Amino acid sequence: MATVITNDGALLYAETHGDGIPVIFSCAYCTTHENWRSQVEDLVAAGFQIILWDYRGHGKSATPDDIAAYSMKKILDDLRCVLDWAANGRSAVLAGHSFGGYASLHFAVKHPERVRALILIGSGPGFKNPKAAKDWMAQVERTAAFLEKKGFKDFVRKAATTTIGRQPDLPAAQRAAEAIIAQDPFAVARFGRQVAGLAPPVIDELSEISCPALVMVGEEDTPYLRASEVIAAKLPRAQKIILPGAAHIPNIEATDSFNKLVIHFLNTLD
């Protein structure tokens, strides 16, 4: 584990494990690096370097009080700083879940030379339609207000299917829940209002992303089935996989099959 210093002096939590092609996992809004713990051992054993990190405002990273410290630009700069620290100039595979996949798409547009491939799980390209964007912002605001009023313990209980999966008794789900509950709800709420809720769509730029991409979605992750279809159709070198029996957290709900599919995809990059 390490502390990575960002361009504006914020301190980010990061880990690196193993050697080989760097694969950096970016989490969903409201979750932490611990959501990816079940991927580390298998992917390191398969010969890859696995990088985990927390966004500012999340997990063990800094939680600035100033709302000016939160923006999509800063999150992309933070991702670059973590890659500079862990990958030492090498291009990396960006693996992201939900917001993490969306941020990875933005990074691939901005820094194509740094991206060897993409793995996008239960993710979307943002909203061009004004009403859809407004509805999304309203949803983010409801989440932020809930966190500020009741905290993360109640939030995880209410939103288990979108944070730790539908099998909360699994050890991986319990570890993920513990890390989520330990977060500062006010900092995550700020992140939601200033970053997740306001981030611009990337759908018009998808055709510019030339690297290979694996688009994964649980067959019961209804809100993201259409979004995943759009991403896979517009990315020039994408393959799409629907994970049977899984919902929004397939890497915890179906760890073995998820890891095997990711390893197979990564092996094709050689």
C-alpha positions as CSV (number, residue, x, y, z in Angstrom):
1,M,0.0,0.0,0.0
2,A,1.1,3.6,-0.6
3,T,0.0,7.2,-0.4
4,V,0.0,8.9,-3.8
5,I,0.2,12.7,-3.8
6,T,-1.9,14.4,-6.5
7,N,-1.2,17.5,-8.5
8,D,-3.2,19.6,-6.0
9,G,-1.7,18.0,-2.9
10,A,-4.4,15.5,-2.0
11,L,-3.4,12.2,-0.7
12,L,-4.8,9.1,-2.4
13,Y,-4.7,5.5,-1.1
14,A,-3.3,2.9,-3.5
15,E,-2.1,-0.6,-3.6
16,T,-0.1,-2.6,-6.2
17,H,0.3,-6.4,-6.3
18,G,2.3,-8.6,-8.7
19,D,4.0,-8.0,-12.0
20,G,3.1,-8.0,-15.6
21,I,0.6,-5.9,-17.6
22,P,-0.7,-3.3,-15.2
23,V,-4.5,-3.5,-14.5
24,I,-6.0,-0.7,-12.5
25,F,-9.4,-1.2,-10.9
26,S,-11.6,1.8,-10.4
27,C,-14.7,1.4,-8.1
28,A,-18.3,2.5,-8.3
29,Y,-19.5,5.7,-6.6
30,C,-19.9,5.1,-2.9
31,T,-17.7,2.0,-2.8
32,T,-14.0,1.4,-2.2
33,H,-10.9,-0.4,-3.4
34,E,-12.0,-3.3,-1.1
35,N,-14.8,-4.2,-3.6
36,W,-12.0,-5.6,-5.8
37,R,-10.2,-7.7,-3.2
38,S,-11.6,-10.9,-4.7
39,Q,-9.8,-10.2,-8.0
40,V,-6.3,-9.7,-6.7
41,E,-5.1,-13.3,-5.9
42,D,-6.3,-14.9,-9.1
43,L,-5.1,-12.1,-11.5
44,V,-1.7,-11.9,-9.8
45,A,-1.4,-15.7,-10.1
46,A,-2.2,-15.3,-13.8
47,G,0.8,-13.0,-14.2
48,F,-0.7,-9.5,-14.0
49,Q,0.0,-6.4,-11.9
50,I,-3.1,-5.4,-10.0
51,I,-3.6,-1.8,-8.9
52,L,-6.3,-0.8,-6.5
53,W,-7.1,2.8,-5.4
54,D,-9.7,5.0,-3.8
55,Y,-11.0,8.2,-5.3
56,R,-10.6,11.4,-3.3
57,G,-13.5,11.5,-0.8
58,H,-13.7,7.7,-0.8
59,G,-12.2,4.9,1.2
60,K,-8.8,5.7,2.7
61,S,-8.1,8.6,0.4
62,A,-8.2,12.3,1.4
63,T,-11.6,13.8,2.1
64,P,-11.3,17.5,1.3
65,D,-14.0,19.8,2.7
66,D,-13.7,22.3,-0.2
67,I,-16.2,21.5,-3.0
68,A,-13.6,23.0,-5.4
69,A,-11.5,19.9,-4.7
70,Y,-14.0,17.7,-6.5
71,S,-14.4,17.7,-10.3
72,M,-14.2,15.2,-13.1
73,K,-10.9,16.8,-14.3
74,K,-9.4,16.2,-10.8
75,I,-10.5,12.6,-10.8
76,L,-8.9,11.9,-14.2
77,D,-5.7,13.7,-13.0
78,D,-5.8,11.5,-9.9
79,L,-6.0,8.4,-12.0
80,R,-3.0,9.5,-14.0
81,C,-1.0,10.1,-10.8
82,V,-1.8,6.6,-9.5
83,L,-0.7,5.2,-12.9
84,D,2.5,7.2,-12.8
85,W,3.3,5.8,-9.4
86,A,2.3,2.1,-10.1
87,A,2.9,1.6,-13.8
88,N,6.1,3.6,-14.3
89,G,5.1,5.0,-17.7
90,R,3.7,1.8,-19.1
91,S,0.3,1.7,-20.7
92,A,-2.3,0.0,-18.5
93,V,-5.6,-1.8,-18.7
94,L,-8.3,0.3,-17.1
95,A,-11.0,-1.8,-15.4
96,G,-13.9,0.1,-14.0
97,H,-17.2,-0.7,-12.4
98,S,-20.2,1.6,-12.9
99,F,-18.8,5.2,-12.3
100,G,-15.3,3.6,-12.5
101,G,-16.0,2.4,-16.0
102,Y,-17.4,5.8,-17.0
103,A,-14.3,7.5,-15.7
104,S,-12.1,5.0,-17.5
105,L,-13.8,5.9,-20.8
106,H,-13.1,9.6,-20.2
107,F,-9.5,8.8,-19.4
108,A,-9.1,6.7,-22.6
109,V,-10.4,9.7,-24.6
110,K,-8.0,12.1,-22.9
111,H,-4.9,9.9,-22.6
112,P,-5.2,7.2,-25.3
113,E,-1.4,6.5,-25.1
114,R,-1.8,5.4,-21.5
115,V,-4.5,2.9,-22.1
116,R,-3.8,-0.6,-23.4
117,A,-7.3,-1.9,-23.0
118,L,-10.6,-1.3,-21.2
119,I,-12.7,-3.6,-19.0
120,L,-16.1,-2.0,-18.3
121,I,-18.4,-3.6,-15.8
122,G,-22.1,-2.5,-15.4
123,S,-21.2,0.9,-16.7
124,G,-22.6,3.6,-19.0
125,P,-21.4,6.5,-21.1
126,G,-23.3,9.3,-19.3
127,F,-26.5,11.1,-20.4
128,K,-26.9,13.3,-23.5
129,N,-30.7,13.6,-23.1
130,P,-31.4,16.6,-20.8
131,K,-34.2,14.9,-19.0
132,A,-32.2,11.8,-18.4
133,A,-29.3,13.9,-17.1
134,K,-31.6,15.8,-14.8
135,D,-33.1,12.5,-13.5
136,W,-29.6,11.2,-12.9
137,M,-28.6,14.3,-10.9
138,A,-31.8,14.0,-8.9
139,Q,-30.9,10.4,-8.1
140,V,-27.4,11.4,-7.0
141,E,-28.8,14.1,-4.8
142,R,-31.1,11.7,-3.1
143,T,-28.2,9.4,-2.4
144,A,-26.1,12.3,-1.1
145,A,-28.9,13.6,1.2
146,F,-29.5,10.0,2.5
147,L,-25.8,9.7,3.3
148,E,-25.7,13.0,5.2
149,K,-28.8,12.2,7.2
150,K,-28.4,8.5,8.0
151,G,-24.8,7.5,7.1
152,F,-23.3,4.5,5.4
153,K,-24.5,1.7,7.7
154,D,-28.1,2.4,6.7
155,F,-27.1,3.0,3.1
156,V,-25.4,-0.4,2.7
157,R,-28.4,-2.0,4.3
158,K,-30.7,-0.2,1.8
159,A,-28.5,-0.4,-1.3
160,A,-26.8,-3.8,-0.8
161,T,-27.6,-4.9,-4.4
162,T,-25.7,-1.9,-5.9
163,T,-22.8,-1.8,-3.4
164,I,-21.9,-5.3,-2.2
165,G,-24.2,-7.6,-4.2
166,R,-27.2,-9.7,-3.5
167,Q,-25.4,-12.2,-1.2
168,P,-24.3,-10.0,1.7
169,D,-23.2,-13.0,3.8
170,L,-20.3,-13.7,1.4
171,P,-16.9,-12.9,3.0
172,A,-16.0,-10.7,0.1
173,A,-19.3,-8.8,0.5
174,Q,-18.8,-8.4,4.2
175,R,-15.3,-7.0,3.7
176,A,-16.6,-4.6,1.1
177,A,-19.4,-3.5,3.4
178,E,-17.0,-2.9,6.3
179,A,-14.8,-0.6,4.1
180,I,-17.9,1.3,2.7
181,I,-19.3,1.9,6.2
182,A,-16.0,3.3,7.4
183,Q,-16.1,6.1,4.9
184,D,-17.0,9.8,5.5
185,P,-20.6,10.2,4.2
186,F,-20.2,13.9,3.8
187,A,-17.1,13.6,1.6
188,V,-18.8,11.0,-0.6
189,A,-21.9,13.2,-0.8
190,R,-19.7,16.0,-2.0
191,F,-18.1,13.7,-4.6
192,G,-21.6,12.8,-5.8
193,R,-22.8,16.3,-6.2
194,Q,-19.6,17.7,-7.8
195,V,-18.4,14.7,-9.8
196,A,-20.8,11.8,-10.4
197,G,-23.8,13.9,-10.8
198,L,-22.3,16.5,-13.1
199,A,-19.9,14.5,-15.2
200,P,-20.5,15.1,-19.0
201,P,-21.5,12.3,-21.4
202,V,-18.7,10.5,-23.4
203,I,-21.0,8.7,-25.8
204,D,-20.0,10.8,-28.8
205,E,-16.3,10.1,-28.3
206,L,-16.6,6.3,-28.0
207,S,-15.8,5.7,-31.6
208,E,-12.4,7.4,-31.1
209,I,-11.3,4.8,-28.5
210,S,-9.2,2.3,-30.5
211,C,-8.0,0.0,-27.8
212,P,-9.6,-3.5,-27.2
213,A,-12.5,-3.4,-24.7
214,L,-14.3,-6.0,-22.7
215,V,-17.9,-4.9,-21.8
216,M,-19.4,-7.0,-19.0
217,V,-22.8,-6.8,-17.5
218,G,-24.9,-9.0,-15.2
219,E,-28.0,-10.4,-17.0
220,E,-30.1,-9.1,-14.1
221,D,-28.5,-5.7,-13.9
222,T,-31.5,-4.2,-15.7
223,P,-30.5,-0.5,-15.5
224,Y,-27.2,-1.1,-17.3
225,L,-28.2,-3.7,-19.9
226,R,-29.0,-1.0,-22.5
227,A,-26.1,1.2,-21.6
228,S,-23.7,-1.7,-22.0
229,E,-25.2,-2.5,-25.3
230,V,-24.6,1.1,-26.5
231,I,-21.0,1.1,-25.3
232,A,-20.2,-2.2,-27.0
233,A,-21.8,-1.1,-30.2
234,K,-19.9,2.2,-30.4
235,L,-16.4,1.1,-29.3
236,P,-14.6,-0.1,-32.4
237,R,-12.9,-3.1,-30.8
238,A,-15.3,-4.2,-28.1
239,Q,-16.6,-7.6,-27.1
240,K,-19.6,-7.9,-24.8
241,I,-20.3,-10.6,-22.2
242,I,-23.5,-11.0,-20.2
243,L,-22.9,-12.8,-17.0
244,P,-25.6,-15.3,-16.2
245,G,-27.4,-15.0,-12.9
246,A,-25.5,-11.8,-11.9
247,A,-26.7,-8.3,-11.1
248,H,-24.8,-5.1,-10.6
249,I,-21.9,-6.6,-8.5
250,P,-20.8,-9.6,-10.6
251,N,-17.2,-9.6,-9.4
252,I,-18.4,-10.4,-5.9
253,E,-21.6,-12.4,-6.8
254,A,-19.9,-14.6,-9.4
255,T,-16.2,-14.2,-8.6
256,D,-14.8,-17.3,-10.2
257,S,-16.5,-16.9,-13.6
258,F,-15.8,-13.1,-13.5
259,N,-12.1,-13.7,-12.9
260,K,-11.8,-16.3,-15.5
261,L,-13.4,-14.1,-18.1
262,V,-11.1,-11.2,-17.2
263,I,-8.0,-13.4,-17.3
264,H,-9.0,-14.8,-20.7
265,F,-9.4,-11.3,-22.1
266,L,-6.1,-10.1,-20.6
267,N,-4.3,-13.0,-22.1
268,T,-5.5,-12.1,-25.6
269,L,-3.7,-8.7,-25.3
270,D,-0.3,-10.5,-25.6
